[in-house]
Amino acid sequence: MGTPAPDAVERLVDRFDQDRKVFLSGDYKEEQLRAEFLNPFFTALGWDMDNTLDTIRARNWGSGAVEKLGLERLQTATAQAAAGSRTSSRQKP
């Protein structure tokens, strides 16, 4: 048997089962789903849904690798890439 679900996930499942008709109706909006189920579900699994670590994931397009960058490093990398793009576009005939 696999690892048991965290208690928070079990409570979300129980809550869904209790009000299934409401959640499956056309009146239940995506915003509500995110706030009441998706974000708490992923938080229970250890995800940082509120970005409390203040990190951004940026793709290194040359290698395809994904690296976690702080906001300052991302801004520096973006500025450098933009400067390189302007330089290379001026060099083309």
Buried (B, 14 or more C-beta within 10 A) or exposed (E): EEEEBBEEBEEBEEBBEEEEEEBEEEEBEEEEEBEBBEBBBBBBEEEEBEEEEEBEEBEEEEEEEEEEBEEEBBEEBEEEEEEEEEEEEEEEE
